[in-house]
Amino acid sequence: MNLYVSNLSFHTSDADLKTLFGQFGKVSSAKVIMDRDTGKSRGFGFVEMDTEAEGKEAIKNLNNKEIEGRTMSVSVAREKSPKPNNNSNRRW
């Protein structure tokens, strides 16, 4: 189950996320999204749990929990929408 985690502290690392969510099951991956230009955290990330039951348990226990002074939000991640083909809309 892929989870979207937002309102993270800007000091939270991938390892921190993995440890935090690991309390509720096996974490396949944990990634804090970084700004391309500055290299700093954008304040959100994604965690992949092995099973739906583990993901739901993590959501139940971590959604709206205060971590490092910020109230974290945890929900099921939406699927990526396909990027539009920019070439098809050109009028020149």
Wavefront OBJ file of the C-alpha trace (Angstrom):
o trace
v 0.000 0.000 0.000
v 1.420 3.370 -1.042
v 0.918 6.196 1.464
v 1.190 9.952 1.035
v 2.682 11.734 4.046
v 2.455 15.524 4.265
v 3.261 18.367 6.641
v 6.590 16.789 7.562
v 9.288 18.647 9.412
v 11.928 19.878 6.987
v 14.479 17.868 9.010
v 12.739 14.503 8.453
v 14.829 12.040 6.422
v 13.988 8.891 4.461
v 15.414 6.836 7.350
v 13.222 8.706 9.870
v 10.110 7.877 7.831
v 11.128 4.237 7.510
v 11.682 3.945 11.262
v 8.427 5.716 12.132
v 6.267 3.631 9.785
v 8.222 0.443 10.545
v 6.430 0.289 13.891
v 3.307 -0.803 11.990
v 4.748 -3.301 9.516
v 7.345 -3.867 6.841
v 8.255 -0.730 4.894
v 9.214 -1.445 1.268
v 10.332 2.137 0.653
v 10.245 5.564 2.277
v 11.080 8.736 0.375
v 10.998 12.381 1.427
v 10.597 14.550 -1.669
v 13.396 17.073 -2.092
v 13.405 20.351 -4.025
v 15.471 20.007 -7.201
v 17.011 23.466 -6.956
v 17.737 23.785 -3.230
v 18.131 20.143 -2.220
v 15.909 20.804 0.816
v 12.839 18.838 1.843
v 9.521 19.930 0.329
v 7.703 18.743 3.490
v 6.042 15.639 2.070
v 6.897 12.125 1.035
v 5.728 8.625 0.233
v 5.894 5.383 2.181
v 5.181 1.973 0.710
v 3.976 -0.667 3.165
v 4.005 -4.381 2.256
v 0.319 -5.007 2.968
v -2.902 -3.020 2.984
v -3.524 -4.016 6.622
v -0.147 -2.568 7.673
v -0.828 0.601 5.691
v -4.229 1.074 7.304
v -2.715 0.526 10.749
v -0.059 3.170 10.022
v -2.730 5.629 8.833
v -4.838 4.980 11.944
v -1.892 5.571 14.288
v 0.066 8.311 12.520
v -2.494 10.548 10.799
v -2.749 13.867 12.704
v 0.127 12.866 14.998
v 2.506 15.647 15.995
v 6.096 14.951 14.948
v 8.809 17.564 15.564
v 6.192 20.250 16.213
v 4.158 19.594 13.034
v 0.895 17.687 12.712
v 1.593 15.052 10.094
v -1.087 13.955 7.623
v -1.097 10.368 6.322
v -3.421 9.064 3.604
v -3.554 6.562 0.756
v -1.528 7.941 -2.148
v -3.362 8.605 -5.399
v -2.078 7.048 -8.577
v 0.074 9.323 -10.731
v -1.963 10.867 -13.499
v -0.407 10.451 -16.931
v 1.490 13.466 -18.157
v -0.081 15.084 -21.200
v 1.818 14.795 -24.441
v 2.796 18.423 -25.034
v 3.461 17.829 -28.721
v -0.163 16.959 -29.488
v -1.540 20.360 -28.447
v 0.801 22.585 -30.388
v -0.783 24.742 -33.069
v 2.248 25.696 -35.115
l 1 2 3 4 5 6 7 8 9 10 11 12 13 14 15 16 17 18 19 20 21 22 23 24 25 26 27 28 29 30 31 32 33 34 35 36 37 38 39 40 41 42 43 44 45 46 47 48 49 50 51 52 53 54 55 56 57 58 59 60 61 62 63 64 65 66 67 68 69 70 71 72 73 74 75 76 77 78 79 80 81 82 83 84 85 86 87 88 89 90 91 92
